[in-house]
Each structure stands twice: as structure tokens, then as C-alpha cells.
């Protein structure tokens, strides 16, 4: 039986949250809305909230699917322990990839960022967004088609949660995803209340992207080690 702890889920969620993919898309959405209507900050607020809500809801659905998948696999006799250690190794590998990006950053690394081949198409799609409704749909699109390439921590969390009854996993999924979307909500609030321009947020992200990868890497490796030694 896996010993769940709030630290484990928060660590994985934090590692997932500092991933620059969704932050980059959100800032593009906000910039595009400001270009079309620079004085309407309320539209920026609603767009940011809609984008965050879409990702939150879609990620919840992803979580349920992931957990159900692991429940199905673990029903096969003798696989539970192998799955646990397999995902512990996966967590460590993902952590090492993030730490690698701290020392030798290359945009679009598989497993840690949106692939470079997808970025031009994403930018073209985002440039058509001028409303909260559009931001909501782009949030769903990002989650369904782009974030799966970077959702390693969520898969690890799903493997941990799969030992519980599905109903009991819902509070954990809610906690995870509240942490996951918190940077997006914070960015939206910062821009809406005028503390920073959205361009300043982009500059900050670009300046600190190596540190974001380092934080994500350390947290994910710690969870992987905890799984191997039996703390999780």
C-alpha cells in the first residue's frame, strides 16, 4: 500500500506547475488580447481565468483516465511493485532532464518543454484569440494535444493515487491541479491589477527558465527517490 502524503502530491504538482509550457501560452493569449483591446483589463482577467479553468478541468479528466489506466494494469497479478519502481525511475529521469536544462538549456527538450516543431502552429492559433471564450478553448487544446509531452509528474502522481478508490482520489486531484494552475492565476492577477505588464512576465520567465527547470528537477527526483526507498 502506498503511503500518500500531502508533501508528495504538492512536490509533483509544484514540479509540474513551474513547467514553462502553459505559462508561455497564457502570456501569448494575454498579449494578443491587449494588442486588440489595450485598455480592457477586465477582458484580460476573464481570459486568464478562462484559460486556467480550462486547463484545470481538462487536467482533472486526464487524472481520472490515468488513475483508471493504472488500476487496470495493476489488476494483473505481480505487476504492482514493478510499476511502482518503474515510475520511480521515470520520475528520476524526468528530474535529470530538467536539471540538464539548467546547466545546458535547449528549448523544446522532449519531456520538459513543448517541442519546437509545435510552437509555430501554437503561436498562429493563439494569435486568433481575442476573448475569454477563445482562451477557454485554447486552454483545452493545449492540455489535450501539447501538455501530454510534459506531464511526466502528473503520470507519476496518477500511479501513486491508483491504489486508492477512485472517489477518494478526487480531493488529491483537486489539490494537485489547484497548485498546477496557481502560477497562471497569479500571472493573470499581476497583469490585471497592474503590478507588472505581461511583457515583464515574459521577460522574467525567459530570464529564470533555467532556475524553473532546476526546481522542477530537484522536486521530481526527490519524489522518485522517496518511491524507491519506500517513503511513498
C-alpha positions, 0 to 999 in steps of 0.5 A: 500500500502506498503511503500518500502524503500531502508533501508528495502530491504538492512536490509533483504538482509544484514540479509540474506547475513551474513547467514553462509550457502553459505559462508561455501560452497564457502570456501569448493569449494575454498579449494578443488580447491587449494588442486588440483591446489595450485598455480592457483589463477586465477582458484580460482577467476573464481570459486568464481565468478562462484559460486556467479553468480550462486547463484545470478541468481538462487536467482533472479528466486526464487524472481520472483516465490515468488513475483508471489506466493504472488500476487496470494494469495493476489488476494483473497479478505481480505487476504492482511493485514493478510499476511502482519502481518503474515510475520511480525511475521515470520520475528520476529521469524526468528530474535529470532532464530538467536539471540538464536544462539548467546547466545546458538549456535547449528549448523544446527538450522532449519531456520538459518543454513543448517541442519546437516543431509545435510552437509555430502552429501554437503561436498562429492559433493563439494569435486568433484569440481575442476573448475569454471564450477563445482562451477557454478553448485554447486552454483545452487544446493545449492540455489535450494535444501539447501538455501530454509531452510534459506531464511526466509528474502528473503520470507519476502522481496518477500511479501513486493515487491508483491504489486508492478508490477512485472517489477518494482520489478526487480531493488529491486531484483537486489539490494537485491541479489547484497548485498546477494552475496557481502560477497562471492565476497569479500571472493573470492577477499581476497583469490585471491589477497592474503590478507588472505588464505581461511583457515583464512576465515574459521577460522574467520567465525567459530570464529564470527558465533555467532556475524553473527547470532546476526546481522542477528537477530537484522536486521530481527526483526527490519524489522518485527517490522517496518511491524507491526507498519506500517513503511513498 
